[in-house]
Amino acid sequence: MKHSLRKTIREKLSAMAPAVAHAKSMAVCKRLMDMPEFKKSEVVMIYLPIPEEVDVSPVALRGWQEQKVICAPKISWDRRHMLPIEIRSLQSGLVSTVKGLREPDDGEPIGMESLDMVLVPALVFDRQGNRLGRGAGFYDRFLADKGFGGISVGIAFGEQIVDEVPVHSHDVPVNMLVTDEEIIRF
């Protein structure tokens, strides 16, 4: 079930024209940045998008304008762990790693307890906040960390929303979902 759902959504995303994806990404970011939860957040962890993910660059830019601390995940593949690292640019201080992912080269680690908001990508979300990522479980482990007390916000195109995602006991749902079409709070 998970495999076929991932395949179906990947096909939908691949078929989306770049101009459409850009317009939808801007709509997602505008919805997010207009939310009171974003406005009062001081430390926000974004993700550095890969092709076919919502581009959250405007969120980082607005965050810096508003004197927010913006961080991005640095991945330890051997420990299967993500560490939030402060970033001050979307161009410099980043490296490409496994599977074309970008991450901070180095920088100041941010404590889990300091994170007010974490933007969470996935291939598929359902209307209960469950998500189906790319299969490595990094965000599930990250959000399950006892030190994290912030808000987790799923970020997606409307095409990535389904009625139900298969879940397991280790899966961690998000607190909110923001798409180009709506905001859902759980």
N, C-alpha and C positions, 0 to 999 in steps of 0.2 A: 504494500500500500504506500509506504513512504517513498519508495523508489519511483513508482509511477506518478505520484503527486509531484515529486521534484522534477521529473521529466516533463510533465505537462506544463508546469509553471516556467521552467527554463525555455520551453518552446515559445510560450506567450511573450516572455521577456525578449527573446532573440528576434521576434517578429516586430517589436516596437521600433519605430523610426527614431533616430537620434534626436530630432527636433521635438518629437512628442515626449520622449523620455526627459528631455531638458525642461520642457514646459511643466510637466508633471512634477519633476523634482523641485522646481521653484514653488509650485503650489503647496507641496508638502512642507517645505521650509517655511513658507509664509504662515501656514497654519500653526506650525510648531512655535515660531518666534512670537506669535500673537498670544500664545497661551500664558496665563498667569504663572503656571509652574515653571516655564522657561524664564520669564521675566524675573522671578525671585531667586532663581538658581545662580549661585556664584561660581560653582565648579561643574563643568559639563564635559563628559567624555563623549566624543564623536567617534565615528569610525571613518577610515579612509577608504572610500568606495572602490570596488572593482567594477568593471563593465557590467551593466545590467542591474546595478543597485542604485537606489536613490542617491543622488549627489547632494551631500549635506554641507558642501563648502560654504554656502551662504550663512549657515548656522555658526560656523567658526568665525567668519568675518564679522558678523553681528556681535558675537560674544566678545571678541577682542575690542570692538568699538565700545562696548558697554563694560569694559574692564573685568570681564569674566576670565577665569582660568579655563583654558581649553586643553584637554588632553586626548590622547589616542592610545589604543592598545599596542603594546609591544608583546610579541608572542614568544614564549619559550616552548618550542616544539617538543623537546625531550621531557619537560615536566608537564606539558599539556596545560599551560597556565598563561593567562594574560596579565600584564602589569600596566596600569594607567601611567602614562608619561606625559608631562606637560609639553605642548608644542606651541610655537610662536609664529609658525609659517606653514603654508600648505605647499611651498616649493622647496625650501631648504631644510636640512636636518632630517630628511626622510630617506629611507632606503627601500628598495624592492627586495622581497624575499620569496619564499616558497609560493608557488602558484600565482605569482604576480601581485601578491599582497604588498601594500606599502605600510611602513610602520616607522616610528621615530627611531633614528639611528642611536641616539642616546638623549638624555635629558633628565629632568627632575622627576622622580617617581612621586605619584600622588597617592596618599593613603586612602584606602577604601572608604573609611569613615568620612572623608572630606567630599566625596562625590555626591552632588545634589541630584544630578540627572545623568543617565547613561542612555545614549541612543543605540538601539539594538537592531542590526540588520537580520534578515532571514530570507529564505526563498518563499516561505508560505506562512501566513498567520491565519488564525480563525477568530471568530467574534467573541471568544472567551479569553483571549490573550495568549493562547498557546501558539508556539512557533515551531517551524520545521526549518532548521538551519542547513548547513552544508554537510552535516554528519560528524563533525569532530567534537562537538559538545563544549567548546570553549566558553561560550556565553552562559550555558547552563551552570557550569562550574563557577564562573565569575559571579553571576547573580546569586548563587547559593552561598557565597562567602558571608559569614556571620558579621563581618565588619561593614558590609554594604547596607546602608539604611536609606539610600536615595530612591529616586523614582526611575524605573526602567520604562523606556518609551520605544515601542516597536515602530520602525520606520519602513513604509512600503508603498508601492503603487497599488491602486485599487484592484488591479488584475491579480495581485498576490493574495487576496483575501478569499478564503473558502469557508464553508459552513463548519467544518470540523477537521482538525488535525489529529492524527493518532498520537497519543501521549504515553509516556512511561513515567515511572515513579521519580526518576532523576531529572525530568524536564521541568524547567522553571518558567512559568508564564510571565509576561510583561505586565506592568501596571496600567499602561495606556497604549493605544495604537493610533498613529497619525498617518493618514494617507492623503493623496491629492483630492480625495472626495469627502473625507470625514475625520472626526476625532472620536475615539471610543475610549471611555474610562472604565476600568474594571474594578 
